[in-house]
């Protein structure tokens, strides 16, 4: 299993000046860094790829589509804009050498219609993301597209692992997988372990987040059961710690981080990594491989 860290724990953007962060994450002991190219026109994709290769780091990318690119909007022009913007993000991910591009990459982040999802929304999303997935397969067949179900306060569209499994199967391309995040799962799943088991081979990426986004192991997530389930389904990919610094005004507002979750980002990262490695090892010793 490979462990990653989210760049937004340390930096609010990722520009050329932020490249030294990759070295920092490598020195903290991580195998991978996930980056959100919030400023896509100035994202140094090629330099990220080169720097990561020199450090022996893997790169993953993510995004939450802005509302002006909402692929389930009633406005067909906004849906088309979302598909084209998604292709741009695919190009950046490929240029950065990303192995996974995940997140709320299938509809607008924060879009809440005030009612359950509709059949029209489902059809728009499936058809639109099939076009994106086919584009990604042509650009780099090995790039995994991770569809992340999120909690009800961030979207009404995909909230559970079962939603995401149905979605990726209807899209129907081999490069699309489910991206599970324990922060969202603890709010929406009846049973976290069973949700992982039901996802099975469709699982392609994992965010390891405590329920309050603090240091993993300090909250309510049932980590041993979670890692045991990963063992049972044969998942041995990336497990990325995702958290944010309340001192970053824009990110704190977007992600509703109103208090310190650790003494420093470095503490959250290093203690979280140590805990996850230990609990993963203990869980895997107790659960036979699939």
C-alpha positions as CSV (number, residue, x, y, z in Angstrom):
1,X,0.0,0.0,0.0
2,X,1.2,3.5,-0.8
3,X,0.5,6.6,1.3
4,X,0.0,10.1,0.0
5,X,-0.6,13.6,1.3
6,X,-2.8,16.3,0.0
7,X,-0.9,19.5,-1.1
8,X,-3.7,21.7,0.3
9,X,-2.6,20.9,3.8
10,X,0.4,23.1,3.1
11,X,-0.3,25.3,0.2
12,X,-3.5,27.1,-1.1
13,X,-2.4,26.9,-4.7
14,X,0.3,25.0,-6.6
15,X,2.4,27.2,-8.8
16,X,6.1,27.0,-9.7
17,X,7.0,28.6,-6.4
18,X,5.4,25.7,-4.6
19,X,7.6,23.0,-6.2
20,X,9.8,22.7,-3.0
21,X,6.7,21.2,-1.3
22,X,7.3,18.0,-3.1
23,X,10.7,17.6,-1.5
24,X,9.1,18.3,1.9
25,X,6.5,15.6,1.4
26,X,9.1,13.1,0.4
27,X,11.1,13.9,3.5
28,X,8.0,13.4,5.7
29,X,7.9,9.9,4.3
30,X,5.1,10.0,1.8
31,X,5.0,8.0,-1.4
32,X,2.7,10.4,-3.3
33,X,1.4,13.9,-3.3
34,X,-2.1,14.9,-4.5
35,X,-2.3,18.3,-6.1
36,X,-5.4,20.4,-7.0
37,X,-4.5,22.7,-10.0
38,X,-6.8,25.5,-8.8
39,X,-5.0,27.9,-11.2
40,X,-5.0,25.6,-14.3
41,X,-3.5,28.3,-16.6
42,X,-0.4,28.6,-14.3
43,X,-0.1,25.0,-13.1
44,X,3.5,23.9,-13.8
45,X,2.6,20.4,-14.9
46,X,5.8,19.5,-16.7
47,X,8.0,20.7,-13.8
48,X,5.8,18.8,-11.3
49,X,6.4,15.6,-13.3
50,X,10.2,16.2,-13.5
51,X,10.6,17.1,-9.8
52,X,8.5,14.2,-8.6
53,X,10.5,11.8,-10.7
54,X,13.7,13.1,-9.3
55,X,12.3,12.5,-5.7
56,X,10.8,9.1,-6.5
57,X,7.3,10.5,-5.7
58,X,4.1,9.7,-7.4
59,X,1.7,12.4,-8.3
60,X,-2.1,12.3,-8.2
61,X,-4.5,15.2,-9.1
62,X,-7.9,16.1,-8.0
63,X,-10.6,18.8,-8.5
64,X,-14.1,19.9,-7.5
65,X,-15.8,21.3,-10.5
66,X,-16.9,25.0,-10.1
67,X,-20.6,25.7,-10.6
68,X,-19.9,27.4,-14.0
69,X,-18.7,24.0,-15.1
70,X,-21.5,22.0,-13.6
71,X,-22.2,19.0,-15.8
72,X,-25.7,18.4,-14.3
73,X,-26.8,21.9,-14.9
74,X,-30.2,22.4,-16.6
75,X,-28.3,24.8,-19.0
76,X,-26.7,22.8,-21.8
77,X,-24.1,25.5,-22.4
78,X,-22.9,25.0,-18.8
79,X,-22.8,21.2,-19.2
80,X,-20.8,21.6,-22.4
81,X,-18.4,24.0,-20.7
82,X,-17.9,21.4,-17.9
83,X,-17.0,18.7,-20.3
84,X,-14.5,20.8,-22.1
85,X,-13.0,22.1,-18.8
86,X,-12.7,18.5,-17.6
87,X,-10.7,17.7,-20.7
88,X,-8.3,20.5,-19.9
89,X,-7.9,19.1,-16.4
90,X,-7.2,15.7,-18.0
91,X,-4.5,17.2,-20.1
92,X,-2.9,18.8,-17.1
93,X,-3.0,15.6,-15.1
94,X,-1.3,13.7,-17.9
95,X,1.4,16.3,-18.3
96,X,2.0,16.2,-14.6
97,X,2.4,12.4,-14.7
98,X,-0.6,11.8,-12.5
99,X,-1.6,8.2,-11.9
100,X,-5.1,9.2,-10.5
101,X,-7.3,12.1,-11.2
102,X,-10.2,12.1,-8.7
103,X,-12.7,14.0,-6.6
104,X,-15.9,15.8,-7.6
105,X,-15.0,15.7,-11.2
106,X,-18.4,14.6,-12.4
107,X,-20.6,17.6,-11.4
108,X,-20.5,21.0,-9.7
109,X,-19.0,21.0,-6.2
110,X,-21.6,22.6,-3.9
111,X,-24.4,22.4,-6.3
112,X,-27.6,21.6,-4.4
113,X,-30.9,21.6,-6.4
114,X,-33.1,21.4,-3.3
115,X,-34.5,18.0,-4.3
116,X,-33.2,14.4,-4.9
117,X,-31.3,13.9,-8.2
118,X,-33.4,13.6,-11.3
119,X,-33.3,11.1,-14.2
120,X,-32.2,14.0,-16.4
121,X,-29.3,14.9,-14.1
122,X,-28.2,11.2,-14.1
123,X,-28.3,11.0,-17.9
124,X,-26.5,14.3,-18.4
125,X,-23.7,13.2,-16.0
126,X,-23.3,9.7,-17.3
127,X,-23.3,10.8,-21.0
128,X,-21.0,13.7,-20.3
129,X,-18.5,11.7,-18.2
130,X,-18.4,9.0,-20.8
131,X,-17.1,11.6,-23.3
132,X,-14.5,12.8,-20.7
133,X,-13.4,9.2,-19.9
134,X,-13.0,8.3,-23.5
135,X,-10.9,11.5,-24.0
136,X,-8.8,10.5,-21.0
137,X,-8.3,6.9,-22.3
138,X,-7.0,8.3,-25.5
139,X,-4.6,10.8,-23.7
140,X,-3.2,8.2,-21.3
141,X,-4.9,4.8,-20.9
142,X,-3.3,4.2,-17.5
143,X,-4.8,7.4,-15.9
144,X,-7.4,6.3,-13.3
145,X,-10.5,8.6,-13.0
146,X,-11.8,8.5,-9.5
147,X,-15.4,9.3,-8.9
148,X,-15.8,10.5,-5.3
149,X,-19.2,10.3,-3.6
150,X,-19.5,13.2,-1.1
151,X,-21.7,14.1,1.8
152,X,-25.2,15.6,1.4
153,X,-24.0,19.1,2.4
154,X,-21.8,19.3,-0.7
155,X,-23.9,17.6,-3.3
156,X,-27.2,15.8,-3.8
157,X,-25.9,13.7,-6.7
158,X,-23.6,11.0,-5.5
159,X,-23.5,10.4,-1.7
160,X,-22.7,6.7,-1.2
161,X,-20.3,4.1,-2.5
162,X,-23.3,2.4,-4.1
163,X,-24.2,5.5,-6.0
164,X,-20.6,5.7,-7.4
165,X,-20.5,2.1,-8.3
166,X,-23.7,2.4,-10.3
167,X,-22.4,5.6,-11.9
168,X,-19.1,4.1,-13.1
169,X,-20.7,1.0,-14.4
170,X,-23.2,3.0,-16.5
171,X,-20.3,5.2,-17.8
172,X,-18.8,1.9,-18.8
173,X,-15.1,2.7,-19.5
174,X,-12.3,0.7,-18.0
175,X,-10.4,3.8,-16.7
176,X,-13.1,5.0,-14.3
177,X,-13.1,3.8,-10.7
178,X,-14.7,4.7,-7.3
179,X,-12.8,7.1,-5.1
180,X,-13.8,6.6,-1.4
181,X,-13.2,9.2,1.3
182,X,-13.7,8.3,4.9
183,X,-14.8,11.8,5.8
184,X,-17.8,11.5,3.6
185,X,-18.4,7.8,4.3
186,X,-18.8,8.3,8.0
187,X,-21.7,10.7,7.3
188,X,-23.4,8.8,4.6
189,X,-22.8,5.0,4.8
190,X,-24.7,2.6,7.1
191,X,-21.5,0.5,7.5
192,X,-18.1,1.7,6.3
193,X,-16.6,-1.8,6.1
194,X,-19.6,-3.1,4.1
195,X,-19.4,-0.2,1.7
196,X,-15.8,-1.0,0.9
197,X,-16.7,-4.7,0.4
198,X,-19.6,-3.8,-1.8
199,X,-17.3,-1.5,-3.9
200,X,-14.9,-4.4,-4.4
201,X,-12.8,-4.3,-7.5
202,X,-14.4,-1.0,-8.6
203,X,-12.3,0.8,-5.9
204,X,-9.5,2.9,-7.5
205,X,-8.5,5.5,-4.9
206,X,-8.8,6.4,-1.2
207,X,-8.8,9.5,0.9
208,X,-8.0,8.7,4.6
209,X,-9.7,11.5,6.5
210,X,-10.8,11.6,10.1
211,X,-14.4,12.6,10.7
212,X,-13.4,16.1,11.9
213,X,-10.5,16.3,9.3
214,X,-8.0,16.1,12.1
215,X,-5.1,13.7,12.7
216,X,-6.2,10.2,11.6
217,X,-6.8,8.1,14.8
218,X,-8.1,11.0,16.8
219,X,-11.7,10.7,15.9
220,X,-14.6,8.3,15.0
221,X,-13.5,6.6,11.8
222,X,-13.2,2.8,12.4
223,X,-9.8,2.5,10.8
224,X,-9.0,-1.2,11.6
225,X,-12.3,-2.3,10.0
226,X,-11.7,0.0,7.1
227,X,-8.2,-1.3,6.3
228,X,-9.4,-4.8,6.9
229,X,-12.0,-4.3,4.2
230,X,-9.4,-2.9,1.9
231,X,-7.4,-6.1,2.4
232,X,-10.4,-8.2,1.7
233,X,-11.2,-6.5,-1.6
234,X,-7.5,-6.6,-2.7
235,X,-7.0,-2.9,-2.7
236,X,-3.3,-2.0,-2.6
237,X,-3.3,1.4,-4.2
238,X,-2.9,5.0,-2.8
239,X,-4.3,6.0,0.5
240,X,-4.1,9.8,0.8
241,X,-4.5,12.0,3.9
242,X,-6.6,15.0,3.0
243,X,-6.9,17.9,5.4
244,X,-6.6,21.7,5.3
245,X,-5.1,24.5,7.3
246,X,-7.6,27.0,8.8
247,X,-5.0,29.8,8.2
248,X,-5.7,29.5,4.5
249,X,-8.7,31.8,4.2
250,X,-10.1,30.6,0.9
251,X,-9.7,26.9,1.5
252,X,-11.0,27.2,5.1
253,X,-14.1,28.9,3.8
254,X,-14.6,26.3,1.0
255,X,-14.1,23.3,3.3
256,X,-15.6,24.8,6.5
257,X,-12.4,24.5,8.6
258,X,-12.9,26.8,11.6
259,X,-10.5,25.5,14.1
260,X,-7.0,24.2,14.4
261,X,-6.9,20.4,13.8
262,X,-3.2,20.0,14.9
263,X,-0.4,22.2,16.2
264,X,1.0,22.4,12.6
265,X,0.3,20.9,9.2
266,X,3.6,18.9,9.6
267,X,2.3,17.3,12.8
268,X,-1.0,16.3,11.2
269,X,0.9,14.8,8.2
270,X,3.6,13.0,10.1
271,X,1.5,11.7,13.0
272,X,-1.3,10.7,10.6
273,X,1.1,8.8,8.4
274,X,2.6,6.9,11.4
275,X,-0.9,6.0,12.7
276,X,-2.2,4.8,9.3
277,X,0.8,2.7,8.6
278,X,0.6,1.1,12.0
279,X,-3.2,0.4,11.8
280,X,-2.9,-0.8,8.2
281,X,-0.2,-3.3,9.2
282,X,-2.1,-4.6,12.2
283,X,-5.4,-4.9,10.2
284,X,-3.7,-6.8,7.4
285,X,-2.0,-9.2,9.8
286,X,-5.4,-10.0,11.1
287,X,-7.3,-10.4,7.8
288,X,-6.2,-12.9,5.1
289,X,-5.6,-11.6,1.6
290,X,-8.4,-12.1,-0.9
